[in-house]
Amino acid sequence: MGFLLSFSLITLLSLASIRNEAQGIKSARLLDLVIRDYTFKSYDINNKTGIIHTVHLPANFSGIEVDTVKFRCGSLRRYGAQVKEFHLGIGVIVEPCVQRVMVIRQNLGHNWSSIYYACFDLSGYQLVSPILGLLAYNDGSDVNFSNPVELGIHAGEKPITIDFTNATSIAHPSGIRPLCASFENDGKVKLKTPASHNICVVTRRGHYGLVIESPPPSAGAPGQARKKISLWKVWWGARLGLPWAYSFWVCFWWQCLLMQRRKQKWRRWKEEPTKRKLCKCQWLAM
């Protein structure tokens, strides 16, 4: 009995810890660090060079896709590489050029991409694609897995291109051509016309997305927006609250059962002397 109660409490606390970690992420930079840590925790030294491997994140990070691939710095510069939507052209420069480079590709999905609305000034624009990220870290023999060094990636002879064609896109009015958005480290957003349909040309590693100008609000928009926000809150509240409610219910009834058994034991213990006295009196009367 005690084991089951302890197991329930430990499970509840572990779920709460993971959930609080996800809820506490309010910045794009912090999300990068969390993804980096999970990537290196799942790192397998037997992974072959040039082969893309999927990183499995906890369930509370659902919607985020992460892939990793390691390269030799010199080979990456000579031949370039294709990492999902990112094409690194020949001559790509890694700074500093360590022996081995771990490249991490992110697709934040639409839910987690919304963090960029809070971290960057996107007023007047809205995302029509998930945020795609390209980062690199030292993967040499001297790598510190608890705090790996972030590396720079810069285009060389040929540019770095990002193909958003297969990325899930939010429906937007036909005839409107999205712009390429580059999210800079200083919190600014740079917009650029795509080289071709859904193809963005960039010069370095970072985070990118497609945006369009936000349509003017209609008369009924505020009420509709509040309704959508309310439904969103109800959905997330139910999703996060149900495990807590179930665990609380189990613990509550478990405690009630223990208290009931203690009362019954106490009642029997009190009645025992009375029964003994009654038997003694009957024996003397005889």
Summary of the structure (lengths in Angstrom):
residues: 286
radius of gyration: 29.4
end to end distance: 47.7
largest distance: 115.6
contacts: 773
relative contact order: 0.11
helix: 42%
strand: 24%
